[in-house]
Amino acid sequence: MRIEGLIQAVMRKEGGFVDHPADRGGATNLGITQATLSVYLGRKATLTDITTLKPEVAREIYSIS
């Protein structure tokens, strides 16, 4: 499977925004954690940053990870 197919599969499975207290990963959107987004942005990602994460940005993060 090509990388784009893998990325699409992960994004479908992970879905949208989740911030469940039992999830050690914390706030997550499209499978991207707030910590991972912080690294990508070069600053601490806000809750707004993670909730408004666009699929195009998630794809870019997946492709460089």
PDB file of N, CA, C, O and CB in Angstrom:
ATOM      1  N   MET A   1       0.851  -1.180   0.000  1.00  0.00           N
ATOM      2  CA  MET A   1       0.000   0.000   0.000  1.00  0.00           C
ATOM      3  C   MET A   1       0.894   1.240   0.000  1.00  0.00           C
ATOM      4  O   MET A   1       1.881   1.294   0.734  1.00  0.00           O
ATOM      5  CB  MET A   1      -0.967   0.000   1.230  1.00  0.00           C
ATOM      6  N   ARG A   2       0.560   2.210  -0.800  1.00  0.00           N
ATOM      7  CA  ARG A   2       1.323   3.448  -0.870  1.00  0.00           C
ATOM      8  C   ARG A   2       1.109   4.264   0.389  1.00  0.00           C
ATOM      9  O   ARG A   2       0.127   4.075   1.107  1.00  0.00           O
ATOM     10  CB  ARG A   2       0.929   4.261  -2.107  1.00  0.00           C
ATOM     11  N   ILE A   3       2.039   5.174   0.652  1.00  0.00           N
ATOM     12  CA  ILE A   3       1.984   5.985   1.880  1.00  0.00           C
ATOM     13  C   ILE A   3       0.683   6.759   1.983  1.00  0.00           C
ATOM     14  O   ILE A   3       0.117   6.849   3.073  1.00  0.00           O
ATOM     15  CB  ILE A   3       3.161   6.954   1.933  1.00  0.00           C
ATOM     16  N   GLU A   4       0.192   7.316   0.899  1.00  0.00           N
ATOM     17  CA  GLU A   4      -1.068   8.074   0.949  1.00  0.00           C
ATOM     18  C   GLU A   4      -2.220   7.179   1.382  1.00  0.00           C
ATOM     19  O   GLU A   4      -3.094   7.615   2.132  1.00  0.00           O
ATOM     20  CB  GLU A   4      -1.379   8.705  -0.423  1.00  0.00           C
ATOM     21  N   GLY A   5      -2.232   5.948   0.926  1.00  0.00           N
ATOM     22  CA  GLY A   5      -3.267   5.006   1.340  1.00  0.00           C
ATOM     23  C   GLY A   5      -3.194   4.702   2.826  1.00  0.00           C
ATOM     24  O   GLY A   5      -4.221   4.594   3.496  1.00  0.00           O
ATOM     25  N   LEU A   6      -1.990   4.566   3.334  1.00  0.00           N
ATOM     26  CA  LEU A   6      -1.803   4.329   4.766  1.00  0.00           C
ATOM     27  C   LEU A   6      -2.268   5.534   5.584  1.00  0.00           C
ATOM     28  O   LEU A   6      -2.948   5.381   6.598  1.00  0.00           O
ATOM     29  CB  LEU A   6      -0.327   4.021   5.071  1.00  0.00           C
ATOM     30  N   ILE A   7      -1.897   6.725   5.134  1.00  0.00           N
ATOM     31  CA  ILE A   7      -2.312   7.947   5.829  1.00  0.00           C
ATOM     32  C   ILE A   7      -3.827   8.055   5.850  1.00  0.00           C
ATOM     33  O   ILE A   7      -4.408   8.367   6.889  1.00  0.00           O
ATOM     34  CB  ILE A   7      -1.700   9.191   5.160  1.00  0.00           C
ATOM     35  N   GLN A   8      -4.471   7.803   4.728  1.00  0.00           N
ATOM     36  CA  GLN A   8      -5.935   7.870   4.663  1.00  0.00           C
ATOM     37  C   GLN A   8      -6.569   6.855   5.606  1.00  0.00           C
ATOM     38  O   GLN A   8      -7.568   7.154   6.261  1.00  0.00           O
ATOM     39  CB  GLN A   8      -6.421   7.628   3.227  1.00  0.00           C
ATOM     40  N   ALA A   9      -5.994   5.661   5.678  1.00  0.00           N
ATOM     41  CA  ALA A   9      -6.533   4.626   6.560  1.00  0.00           C
ATOM     42  C   ALA A   9      -6.430   5.051   8.025  1.00  0.00           C
ATOM     43  O   ALA A   9      -7.374   4.870   8.793  1.00  0.00           O
ATOM     44  CB  ALA A   9      -5.792   3.295   6.341  1.00  0.00           C
ATOM     45  N   VAL A  10      -5.302   5.607   8.404  1.00  0.00           N
ATOM     46  CA  VAL A  10      -5.123   6.067   9.783  1.00  0.00           C
ATOM     47  C   VAL A  10      -6.102   7.194  10.098  1.00  0.00           C
ATOM     48  O   VAL A  10      -6.733   7.192  11.155  1.00  0.00           O
ATOM     49  CB  VAL A  10      -3.670   6.539  10.016  1.00  0.00           C
ATOM     50  N   MET A  11      -6.228   8.145   9.197  1.00  0.00           N
ATOM     51  CA  MET A  11      -7.117   9.286   9.437  1.00  0.00           C
ATOM     52  C   MET A  11      -8.579   8.841   9.531  1.00  0.00           C
ATOM     53  O   MET A  11      -9.339   9.391  10.327  1.00  0.00           O
ATOM     54  CB  MET A  11      -6.957  10.330   8.320  1.00  0.00           C
ATOM     55  N   ARG A  12      -8.979   7.849   8.726  1.00  0.00           N
ATOM     56  CA  ARG A  12     -10.343   7.316   8.812  1.00  0.00           C
ATOM     57  C   ARG A  12     -10.579   6.647  10.159  1.00  0.00           C
ATOM     58  O   ARG A  12     -11.611   6.857  10.796  1.00  0.00           O
ATOM     59  CB  ARG A  12     -10.606   6.316   7.674  1.00  0.00           C
ATOM     60  N   LYS A  13      -9.616   5.841  10.585  1.00  0.00           N
ATOM     61  CA  LYS A  13      -9.744   5.106  11.844  1.00  0.00           C
ATOM     62  C   LYS A  13      -9.707   6.046  13.043  1.00  0.00           C
ATOM     63  O   LYS A  13     -10.486   5.885  13.983  1.00  0.00           O
ATOM     64  CB  LYS A  13      -8.633   4.064  11.964  1.00  0.00           C
ATOM     65  N   GLU A  14      -8.828   7.002  13.018  1.00  0.00           N
ATOM     66  CA  GLU A  14      -8.663   7.919  14.146  1.00  0.00           C
ATOM     67  C   GLU A  14      -9.788   8.939  14.248  1.00  0.00           C
ATOM     68  O   GLU A  14     -10.119   9.392  15.343  1.00  0.00           O
ATOM     69  CB  GLU A  14      -7.344   8.639  14.032  1.00  0.00           C
ATOM     70  N   GLY A  15     -10.377   9.300  13.117  1.00  0.00           N
ATOM     71  CA  GLY A  15     -11.506  10.226  13.135  1.00  0.00           C
ATOM     72  C   GLY A  15     -11.125  11.636  13.520  1.00  0.00           C
ATOM     73  O   GLY A  15     -10.033  12.110  13.207  1.00  0.00           O
ATOM     74  N   GLY A  16     -12.038  12.299  14.202  1.00  0.00           N
ATOM     75  CA  GLY A  16     -11.849  13.702  14.548  1.00  0.00           C
ATOM     76  C   GLY A  16     -11.266  13.895  15.932  1.00  0.00           C
ATOM     77  O   GLY A  16     -10.532  13.053  16.449  1.00  0.00           O
ATOM     78  N   PHE A  17     -11.611  15.020  16.511  1.00  0.00           N
ATOM     79  CA  PHE A  17     -11.046  15.435  17.796  1.00  0.00           C
ATOM     80  C   PHE A  17     -11.525  14.549  18.938  1.00  0.00           C
ATOM     81  O   PHE A  17     -12.705  14.211  19.035  1.00  0.00           O
ATOM     82  CB  PHE A  17     -11.405  16.884  18.085  1.00  0.00           C
ATOM     83  N   VAL A  18     -10.568  14.179  19.811  1.00  0.00           N
ATOM     84  CA  VAL A  18     -10.859  13.403  21.017  1.00  0.00           C
ATOM     85  C   VAL A  18      -9.943  13.923  22.130  1.00  0.00           C
ATOM     86  O   VAL A  18      -8.760  14.178  21.907  1.00  0.00           O
ATOM     87  CB  VAL A  18     -10.651  11.849  20.775  1.00  0.00           C
ATOM     88  N   ASP A  19     -10.504  14.071  23.316  1.00  0.00           N
ATOM     89  CA  ASP A  19      -9.701  14.455  24.481  1.00  0.00           C
ATOM     90  C   ASP A  19     -10.251  13.705  25.691  1.00  0.00           C
ATOM     91  O   ASP A  19     -10.852  14.293  26.589  1.00  0.00           O
ATOM     92  CB  ASP A  19      -9.727  16.018  24.717  1.00  0.00           C
ATOM     93  N   HIS A  20     -10.031  12.400  25.690  1.00  0.00           N
ATOM     94  CA  HIS A  20     -10.548  11.539  26.752  1.00  0.00           C
ATOM     95  C   HIS A  20      -9.551  11.509  27.910  1.00  0.00           C
ATOM     96  O   HIS A  20      -8.360  11.298  27.685  1.00  0.00           O
ATOM     97  CB  HIS A  20     -10.819  10.099  26.220  1.00  0.00           C
ATOM     98  N   PRO A  21     -10.018  11.717  29.146  1.00  0.00           N
ATOM     99  CA  PRO A  21      -9.108  11.757  30.298  1.00  0.00           C
ATOM    100  C   PRO A  21      -8.284  10.480  30.492  1.00  0.00           C
ATOM    101  O   PRO A  21      -7.178  10.544  31.030  1.00  0.00           O
ATOM    102  CB  PRO A  21      -9.899  12.019  31.543  1.00  0.00           C
ATOM    103  N   ALA A  22      -8.792   9.343  30.071  1.00  0.00           N
ATOM    104  CA  ALA A  22      -8.064   8.080  30.239  1.00  0.00           C
ATOM    105  C   ALA A  22      -7.008   7.858  29.149  1.00  0.00           C
ATOM    106  O   ALA A  22      -6.198   6.937  29.253  1.00  0.00           O
ATOM    107  CB  ALA A  22      -9.046   6.917  30.241  1.00  0.00           C
ATOM    108  N   ASP A  23      -7.014   8.682  28.123  1.00  0.00           N
ATOM    109  CA  ASP A  23      -6.054   8.547  27.029  1.00  0.00           C
ATOM    110  C   ASP A  23      -4.787   9.319  27.387  1.00  0.00           C
ATOM    111  O   ASP A  23      -4.806  10.546  27.486  1.00  0.00           O
ATOM    112  CB  ASP A  23      -6.658   9.062  25.681  1.00  0.00           C
ATOM    113  N   ARG A  24      -3.702   8.602  27.578  1.00  0.00           N
ATOM    114  CA  ARG A  24      -2.437   9.242  27.969  1.00  0.00           C
ATOM    115  C   ARG A  24      -1.887  10.165  26.887  1.00  0.00           C
ATOM    116  O   ARG A  24      -1.039  11.012  27.169  1.00  0.00           O
ATOM    117  CB  ARG A  24      -1.403   8.185  28.300  1.00  0.00           C
ATOM    118  N   GLY A  25      -2.360  10.008  25.655  1.00  0.00           N
ATOM    119  CA  GLY A  25      -1.890  10.860  24.568  1.00  0.00           C
ATOM    120  C   GLY A  25      -2.462  12.264  24.617  1.00  0.00           C
ATOM    121  O   GLY A  25      -1.966  13.169  23.945  1.00  0.00           O
ATOM    122  N   GLY A  26      -3.502  12.443  25.412  1.00  0.00           N
ATOM    123  CA  GLY A  26      -4.125  13.761  25.522  1.00  0.00           C
ATOM    124  C   GLY A  26      -4.954  14.109  24.307  1.00  0.00           C
ATOM    125  O   GLY A  26      -5.415  13.235  23.572  1.00  0.00           O
ATOM    126  N   ALA A  27      -5.133  15.384  24.112  1.00  0.00           N
ATOM    127  CA  ALA A  27      -5.946  15.873  22.995  1.00  0.00           C
ATOM    128  C   ALA A  27      -5.353  15.394  21.674  1.00  0.00           C
ATOM    129  O   ALA A  27      -4.153  15.520  21.431  1.00  0.00           O
ATOM    130  CB  ALA A  27      -6.039  17.422  23.017  1.00  0.00           C
ATOM    131  N   THR A  28      -6.226  14.838  20.819  1.00  0.00           N
ATOM    132  CA  THR A  28      -5.810  14.253  19.545  1.00  0.00           C
ATOM    133  C   THR A  28      -6.839  14.597  18.477  1.00  0.00           C
ATOM    134  O   THR A  28      -8.039  14.619  18.748  1.00  0.00           O
ATOM    135  CB  THR A  28      -5.636  12.712  19.666  1.00  0.00           C
ATOM    136  N   ASN A  29      -6.370  14.862  17.273  1.00  0.00           N
ATOM    137  CA  ASN A  29      -7.260  15.087  16.139  1.00  0.00           C
ATOM    138  C   ASN A  29      -6.627  14.443  14.915  1.00  0.00           C
ATOM    139  O   ASN A  29      -5.455  14.672  14.618  1.00  0.00           O
ATOM    140  CB  ASN A  29      -7.522  16.616  15.905  1.00  0.00           C
ATOM    141  N   LEU A  30      -7.399  13.648  14.218  1.00  0.00           N
ATOM    142  CA  LEU A  30      -6.939  12.942  13.021  1.00  0.00           C
ATOM    143  C   LEU A  30      -5.727  12.065  13.323  1.00  0.00           C
ATOM    144  O   LEU A  30      -4.911  11.792  12.443  1.00  0.00           O
ATOM    145  CB  LEU A  30      -6.596  13.942  11.914  1.00  0.00           C
ATOM    146  N   GLY A  31      -5.617  11.622  14.591  1.00  0.00           N
ATOM    147  CA  GLY A  31      -4.508  10.782  14.994  1.00  0.00           C
ATOM    148  C   GLY A  31      -3.253  11.546  15.382  1.00  0.00           C
ATOM    149  O   GLY A  31      -2.247  10.935  15.742  1.00  0.00           O
ATOM    150  N   ILE A  32      -3.295  12.866  15.315  1.00  0.00           N
ATOM    151  CA  ILE A  32      -2.152  13.705  15.664  1.00  0.00           C
ATOM    152  C   ILE A  32      -2.356  14.216  17.087  1.00  0.00           C
ATOM    153  O   ILE A  32      -3.365  14.857  17.382  1.00  0.00           O
ATOM    154  CB  ILE A  32      -1.984  14.894  14.653  1.00  0.00           C
ATOM    155  N   THR A  33      -1.396  13.932  17.969  1.00  0.00           N
ATOM    156  CA  THR A  33      -1.506  14.406  19.345  1.00  0.00           C
ATOM    157  C   THR A  33      -1.098  15.869  19.443  1.00  0.00           C
ATOM    158  O   THR A  33      -0.434  16.414  18.561  1.00  0.00           O
ATOM    159  CB  THR A  33      -0.644  13.551  20.280  1.00  0.00           C
ATOM    160  N   GLN A  34      -1.510  16.478  20.526  1.00  0.00           N
ATOM    161  CA  GLN A  34      -1.151  17.873  20.770  1.00  0.00           C
ATOM    162  C   GLN A  34       0.376  18.005  20.869  1.00  0.00           C
ATOM    163  O   GLN A  34       0.946  18.993  20.406  1.00  0.00           O
ATOM    164  CB  GLN A  34      -1.834  18.398  22.070  1.00  0.00           C
ATOM    165  N   ALA A  35       1.031  17.011  21.470  1.00  0.00           N
ATOM    166  CA  ALA A  35       2.495  17.037  21.583  1.00  0.00           C
ATOM    167  C   ALA A  35       3.158  16.968  20.205  1.00  0.00           C
ATOM    168  O   ALA A  35       4.118  17.695  19.948  1.00  0.00           O
ATOM    169  CB  ALA A  35       2.984  15.871  22.460  1.00  0.00           C
ATOM    170  N   THR A  36       2.661  16.109  19.323  1.00  0.00           N
ATOM    171  CA  THR A  36       3.220  15.999  17.971  1.00  0.00           C
ATOM    172  C   THR A  36       3.005  17.280  17.194  1.00  0.00           C
ATOM    173  O   THR A  36       3.899  17.743  16.486  1.00  0.00           O
ATOM    174  CB  THR A  36       2.596  14.822  17.220  1.00  0.00           C
ATOM    175  N   LEU A  37       1.810  17.856  17.326  1.00  0.00           N
ATOM    176  CA  LEU A  37       1.537  19.119  16.639  1.00  0.00           C
ATOM    177  C   LEU A  37       2.451  20.222  17.165  1.00  0.00           C
ATOM    178  O   LEU A  37       2.888  21.081  16.399  1.00  0.00           O
ATOM    179  CB  LEU A  37       0.060  19.523  16.812  1.00  0.00           C
ATOM    180  N   SER A  38       2.742  20.204  18.456  1.00  0.00           N
ATOM    181  CA  SER A  38       3.651  21.195  19.035  1.00  0.00           C
ATOM    182  C   SER A  38       5.028  21.126  18.387  1.00  0.00           C
ATOM    183  O   SER A  38       5.624  22.154  18.067  1.00  0.00           O
ATOM    184  CB  SER A  38       3.773  20.987  20.547  1.00  0.00           C
ATOM    185  N   VAL A  39       5.528  19.909  18.195  1.00  0.00           N
ATOM    186  CA  VAL A  39       6.828  19.736  17.541  1.00  0.00           C
ATOM    187  C   VAL A  39       6.766  20.285  16.125  1.00  0.00           C
ATOM    188  O   VAL A  39       7.668  21.005  15.695  1.00  0.00           O
ATOM    189  CB  VAL A  39       7.249  18.244  17.526  1.00  0.00           C
ATOM    190  N   TYR A  40       5.722  19.953  15.407  1.00  0.00           N
ATOM    191  CA  TYR A  40       5.548  20.414  14.023  1.00  0.00           C
ATOM    192  C   TYR A  40       5.504  21.941  13.954  1.00  0.00           C
ATOM    193  O   TYR A  40       6.126  22.543  13.080  1.00  0.00           O
ATOM    194  CB  TYR A  40       4.259  19.822  13.416  1.00  0.00           C
ATOM    195  N   LEU A  41       4.769  22.564  14.876  1.00  0.00           N
ATOM    196  CA  LEU A  41       4.616  24.016  14.865  1.00  0.00           C
ATOM    197  C   LEU A  41       5.835  24.754  15.416  1.00  0.00           C
ATOM    198  O   LEU A  41       6.027  25.940  15.148  1.00  0.00           O
ATOM    199  CB  LEU A  41       3.400  24.400  15.657  1.00  0.00           C
ATOM    200  N   GLY A  42       6.653  24.041  16.187  1.00  0.00           N
ATOM    201  CA  GLY A  42       7.808  24.683  16.803  1.00  0.00           C
ATOM    202  C   GLY A  42       7.443  25.513  18.021  1.00  0.00           C
ATOM    203  O   GLY A  42       8.206  26.383  18.440  1.00  0.00           O
ATOM    204  N   ARG A  43       6.285  25.246  18.582  1.00  0.00           N
ATOM    205  CA  ARG A  43       5.783  25.935  19.782  1.00  0.00           C
ATOM    206  C   ARG A  43       4.718  25.055  20.395  1.00  0.00           C
ATOM    207  O   ARG A  43       4.258  24.100  19.769  1.00  0.00           O
ATOM    208  CB  ARG A  43       5.213  27.367  19.447  1.00  0.00           C
ATOM    209  N   LYS A  44       4.317  25.375  21.634  1.00  0.00           N
ATOM    210  CA  LYS A  44       3.272  24.589  22.271  1.00  0.00           C
ATOM    211  C   LYS A  44       1.953  24.801  21.527  1.00  0.00           C
ATOM    212  O   LYS A  44       1.472  25.929  21.412  1.00  0.00           O
ATOM    213  CB  LYS A  44       3.130  24.972  23.769  1.00  0.00           C
ATOM    214  N   ALA A  45       1.384  23.732  21.032  1.00  0.00           N
ATOM    215  CA  ALA A  45       0.100  23.798  20.329  1.00  0.00           C
ATOM    216  C   ALA A  45      -1.010  24.028  21.349  1.00  0.00           C
ATOM    217  O   ALA A  45      -1.029  23.417  22.418  1.00  0.00           O
ATOM    218  CB  ALA A  45      -0.163  22.492  19.508  1.00  0.00           C
ATOM    219  N   THR A  46      -1.922  24.910  21.004  1.00  0.00           N
ATOM    220  CA  THR A  46      -3.067  25.183  21.864  1.00  0.00           C
ATOM    221  C   THR A  46      -4.172  24.169  21.572  1.00  0.00           C
ATOM    222  O   THR A  46      -4.123  23.444  20.579  1.00  0.00           O
ATOM    223  CB  THR A  46      -3.582  26.633  21.658  1.00  0.00           C
ATOM    224  N   LEU A  47      -5.151  24.135  22.443  1.00  0.00           N
ATOM    225  CA  LEU A  47      -6.303  23.271  22.209  1.00  0.00           C
ATOM    226  C   LEU A  47      -7.006  23.681  20.909  1.00  0.00           C
ATOM    227  O   LEU A  47      -7.498  22.829  20.170  1.00  0.00           O
ATOM    228  CB  LEU A  47      -7.288  23.333  23.407  1.00  0.00           C
ATOM    229  N   THR A  48      -7.049  24.977  20.638  1.00  0.00           N
ATOM    230  CA  THR A  48      -7.638  25.449  19.380  1.00  0.00           C
ATOM    231  C   THR A  48      -6.840  24.940  18.186  1.00  0.00           C
ATOM    232  O   THR A  48      -7.422  24.543  17.177  1.00  0.00           O
ATOM    233  CB  THR A  48      -7.701  26.988  19.355  1.00  0.00           C
ATOM    234  N   ASP A  49      -5.521  24.945  18.290  1.00  0.00           N
ATOM    235  CA  ASP A  49      -4.677  24.411  17.198  1.00  0.00           C
ATOM    236  C   ASP A  49      -5.039  22.964  16.887  1.00  0.00           C
ATOM    237  O   ASP A  49      -5.161  22.586  15.722  1.00  0.00           O
ATOM    238  CB  ASP A  49      -3.176  24.506  17.571  1.00  0.00           C
ATOM    239  N   ILE A  50      -5.210  22.161  17.924  1.00  0.00           N
ATOM    240  CA  ILE A  50      -5.485  20.738  17.699  1.00  0.00           C
ATOM    241  C   ILE A  50      -6.923  20.522  17.238  1.00  0.00           C
ATOM    242  O   ILE A  50      -7.172  19.658  16.397  1.00  0.00           O
ATOM    243  CB  ILE A  50      -5.218  19.932  18.978  1.00  0.00           C
ATOM    244  N   THR A  51      -7.873  21.287  17.769  1.00  0.00           N
ATOM    245  CA  THR A  51      -9.265  21.081  17.353  1.00  0.00           C
ATOM    246  C   THR A  51      -9.520  21.548  15.929  1.00  0.00           C
ATOM    247  O   THR A  51     -10.437  21.054  15.273  1.00  0.00           O
ATOM    248  CB  THR A  51     -10.203  21.804  18.296  1.00  0.00           C
ATOM    249  N   THR A  52      -8.729  22.485  15.445  1.00  0.00           N
ATOM    250  CA  THR A  52      -8.935  23.011  14.090  1.00  0.00           C
ATOM    251  C   THR A  52      -7.926  22.456  13.081  1.00  0.00           C
ATOM    252  O   THR A  52      -7.801  22.966  11.968  1.00  0.00           O
ATOM    253  CB  THR A  52      -8.850  24.529  14.110  1.00  0.00           C
ATOM    254  N   LEU A  53      -7.212  21.408  13.484  1.00  0.00           N
ATOM    255  CA  LEU A  53      -6.216  20.795  12.602  1.00  0.00           C
ATOM    256  C   LEU A  53      -6.861  20.362  11.285  1.00  0.00           C
ATOM    257  O   LEU A  53      -7.860  19.643  11.278  1.00  0.00           O
ATOM    258  CB  LEU A  53      -5.550  19.586  13.295  1.00  0.00           C
ATOM    259  N   LYS A  54      -6.295  20.794  10.209  1.00  0.00           N
ATOM    260  CA  LYS A  54      -6.807  20.466   8.875  1.00  0.00           C
ATOM    261  C   LYS A  54      -6.195  19.145   8.392  1.00  0.00           C
ATOM    262  O   LYS A  54      -5.039  18.845   8.692  1.00  0.00           O
ATOM    263  CB  LYS A  54      -6.495  21.614   7.868  1.00  0.00           C
ATOM    264  N   PRO A  55      -6.975  18.361   7.643  1.00  0.00           N
ATOM    265  CA  PRO A  55      -6.451  17.095   7.109  1.00  0.00           C
ATOM    266  C   PRO A  55      -5.161  17.270   6.302  1.00  0.00           C
ATOM    267  O   PRO A  55      -4.299  16.392   6.329  1.00  0.00           O
ATOM    268  CB  PRO A  55      -7.501  16.438   6.237  1.00  0.00           C
ATOM    269  N   GLU A  56      -5.019  18.372   5.596  1.00  0.00           N
ATOM    270  CA  GLU A  56      -3.822  18.603   4.792  1.00  0.00           C
ATOM    271  C   GLU A  56      -2.582  18.703   5.684  1.00  0.00           C
ATOM    272  O   GLU A  56      -1.510  18.214   5.328  1.00  0.00           O
ATOM    273  CB  GLU A  56      -3.980  19.885   3.949  1.00  0.00           C
ATOM    274  N   VAL A  57      -2.739  19.336   6.837  1.00  0.00           N
ATOM    275  CA  VAL A  57      -1.618  19.479   7.767  1.00  0.00           C
ATOM    276  C   VAL A  57      -1.306  18.120   8.403  1.00  0.00           C
ATOM    277  O   VAL A  57      -0.140  17.759   8.559  1.00  0.00           O
ATOM    278  CB  VAL A  57      -1.940  20.541   8.867  1.00  0.00           C
ATOM    279  N   ALA A  58      -2.344  17.375   8.766  1.00  0.00           N
ATOM    280  CA  ALA A  58      -2.140  16.035   9.328  1.00  0.00           C
ATOM    281  C   ALA A  58      -1.382  15.161   8.319  1.00  0.00           C
ATOM    282  O   ALA A  58      -0.466  14.432   8.700  1.00  0.00           O
ATOM    283  CB  ALA A  58      -3.508  15.377   9.706  1.00  0.00           C
ATOM    284  N   ARG A  59      -1.757  15.229   7.046  1.00  0.00           N
ATOM    285  CA  ARG A  59      -1.063  14.440   6.004  1.00  0.00           C
ATOM    286  C   ARG A  59       0.406  14.818   5.940  1.00  0.00           C
ATOM    287  O   ARG A  59       1.275  13.955   5.822  1.00  0.00           O
ATOM    288  CB  ARG A  59      -1.722  14.652   4.618  1.00  0.00           C
ATOM    289  N   GLU A  60       0.678  16.115   6.020  1.00  0.00           N
ATOM    290  CA  GLU A  60       2.068  16.579   5.973  1.00  0.00           C
ATOM    291  C   GLU A  60       2.850  16.044   7.178  1.00  0.00           C
ATOM    292  O   GLU A  60       3.982  15.583   7.031  1.00  0.00           O
ATOM    293  CB  GLU A  60       2.124  18.129   5.941  1.00  0.00           C
ATOM    294  N   ILE A  61       2.250  16.104   8.359  1.00  0.00           N
ATOM    295  CA  ILE A  61       2.906  15.588   9.563  1.00  0.00           C
ATOM    296  C   ILE A  61       3.185  14.098   9.404  1.00  0.00           C
ATOM    297  O   ILE A  61       4.289  13.640   9.700  1.00  0.00           O
ATOM    298  CB  ILE A  61       2.035  15.844  10.820  1.00  0.00           C
ATOM    299  N   TYR A  62       2.202  13.343   8.942  1.00  0.00           N
ATOM    300  CA  TYR A  62       2.398  11.901   8.732  1.00  0.00           C
ATOM    301  C   TYR A  62       3.508  11.630   7.719  1.00  0.00           C
ATOM    302  O   TYR A  62       4.286  10.690   7.888  1.00  0.00           O
ATOM    303  CB  TYR A  62       1.090  11.249   8.257  1.00  0.00           C
ATOM    304  N   SER A  63       3.585  12.429   6.692  1.00  0.00           N
ATOM    305  CA  SER A  63       4.569  12.167   5.638  1.00  0.00           C
ATOM    306  C   SER A  63       5.991  12.495   6.069  1.00  0.00           C
ATOM    307  O   SER A  63       6.942  11.977   5.484  1.00  0.00           O
ATOM    308  CB  SER A  63       4.224  12.961   4.402  1.00  0.00           C
ATOM    309  N   ILE A  64       6.158  13.350   7.086  1.00  0.00           N
ATOM    310  CA  ILE A  64       7.521  13.669   7.537  1.00  0.00           C
ATOM    311  C   ILE A  64       7.898  12.883   8.789  1.00  0.00           C
ATOM    312  O   ILE A  64       9.050  12.927   9.221  1.00  0.00           O
ATOM    313  CB  ILE A  64       7.653  15.171   7.811  1.00  0.00           C
ATOM    314  N   SER A  65       6.948  12.169   9.372  1.00  0.00           N
ATOM    315  CA  SER A  65       7.242  11.423  10.600  1.00  0.00           C
ATOM    316  C   SER A  65       7.939  10.119  10.299  1.00  0.00           C
ATOM    317  O   SER A  65       8.260   9.365  11.218  1.00  0.00           O
ATOM    318  CB  SER A  65       5.968  11.155  11.381  1.00  0.00           C
TER     319      SER A  65
END
